[in-house]
C-alpha cells in the first residue's frame, strides 16, 4: 500500500470515528455502558477464540448484558 492510500485510509477512519462518536452524544449512561460492554466483550471474545465469529458475537452479547447491568 502506498503512502497516499495510507493517508486516505487514515482520514476515512478518523471521519468515521468522529461521526460514530458524535451520534452517541445524547445516550444515557446505561446506553453508553451497554455499548462499551459490547465492544469490550467483542474484542475479548475475538481474542479468546482466535477471531472466531461465534466467539466475537458471544463476547459482544455477554459484554453488552454486563454493561447494561452495571450501576443498576
N, C-alpha and C positions, 0 to 999 in steps of 0.2 A: 504494500500500500504506500503510495507516495505521500509527500508532505501535505500537499493540497487536500487530498482526500481525508487525511487525519484531522486537519483543521476544520474541514466542513463537518466531519463526524462529531467532533468535539462541540462545535457550535450547535448542531442539531440536538445533541444530548443535553446541553445546557438549557436551550429553549424549552425542550420537553420537560426537564426537571422543574424549571421555574413555573411553567404553565400548570403542571400537576400539583405543585405545592400551593399555588395561589387558589386552586379550585377547592382546597381543603380549609381555607381560612375561616369559614363560618361553621365548621363542625363543632359538635360538643366534645367535651373532654373524653367521654366514653367512646364516641365515634373514632377519635384520634387514637385512643388506646387500642381499639379493635383493629384498626388499620396497621398500627405499629406492630401489634402482636402477630398479625397475619404475615407481615413482611419478615419479621424475625423468625417466625415459625417456618416459613417457606425456605429461607436460607438454611436454617438448621436442618430441616428435613432433607434438603438437597445435599448438604454436606454429609450427613449421616448415612445416606443411601447412595452415595456416589452419583448424584444427578438423576436419580430415578424420578420420573414424572409423578408416580403414585406417592413416593416419599415426600416430594415437594408439596403436592396438594394436601396430603395428610398433615404435614407440618404447618401449612398455612391455616388449615381448618382448626387444628388444636391451638395454635398460637392466637388465632382470632377469638376463639372462645375464652381463652385465658385472659387476653387483653380486654375483652368485654366485661369479664367478671372482676377485674382489678378495681379496687376503690368502691365497690358496691356497698 
